[in-house]
Amino acid sequence: MANISFDMSQVRADKYFTVDITSRTGMNHQIGAMRWLVAEAIALGRTPVIPVPSLNSIHNFGRNIQTTFSKYLDLERIIIRADGKSFFFKAIQSGDLPELAGLSALKVEKEKIITSEQNADYDMIIRKNPNGMTIRNIHANFKFSVAFNSSGPVLGCYTGISDKLKDYCAMHVRRGDKLTEKPYPNLDRDTRPEKILETLSGMLPKGSTIYIMTNETDRHYFDSLTKHYHILQYFDFPELKGLIESESPDNFFLYEVEKIIFQKAPRKIYTFSDPSGKPRPCLTSDVGWS
């Protein structure tokens, strides 16, 4: 596939593209996969069809969830950046497709190049890509990028608590599933409260407000920090607490709200060191994205 530039005028509303994703993963992974889905659809001049999320219940207290991406992302105003400019673009969800029986469909294997003849002949093209992520010989050719804004409900939830967050530091503390993974030999030690307190003492004055976003399930895990700092977590806000302490918890929604809390924080402390080697405030020398 040749280098592909963005041309919104070439995207047809009666031709569709989607990806068959079978891996059950976390929200960040899923959103990354949706970026590639939208990008390839645009490259083919087709309308992207966003599937039902394939979310791993390990990130939701072991509870499966029936949901759609529109609950978390604004699919009406997807951001396309190309040639120094930004455009808005719309995708549709699989549940909003016209009757499938009337569409001619082609399924292609993960790394198969779609020919111009196939692109012209079929109404729907479905690429098999179990994890939905980068296919080097296809996606490397795209000369534009795709980004998502948060959905209205996510933004509304954040707005409802934003006035309670003033002059705060957001700290991400990744524990849980990462504690037993080999790339993170120091994570357990470096994210224990006594070690965190030692790290914080060189970064923040005592009495500072810190919002902690974490997958640590023990609600009292950070209690010792409250002797020195004003600690906030999701359960300190009724709007956020209700997302989790209900019959149908949605930790993925909470995570999307907390990403905005982290993004807008005047000061940030990450769990891991930056993979690119750039200096940033963090809890451990282990390398990771969050």
Secondary structure by P-SEA (a helix, b strand, c coil): ccbbbbbccccccccbbbbbccbbbcaaaaaaaaaaaaaaaaaacbbbbbccccccccccccccccccccccccccbbbbbcccbbbbbbbbccccccccccbbbbbbcccccccaaaaacccbbbbbcccccccccccccccbbbbbcccaaaaaaaaaccccccbbbbbbbbccccccccccccccccccaaaaaaaaaacccccbbbbbbccccccccccccccccccccccccaaaaaacccccccaaaaaaaaaaaaaaccbbbbcccccccccccccccccccc
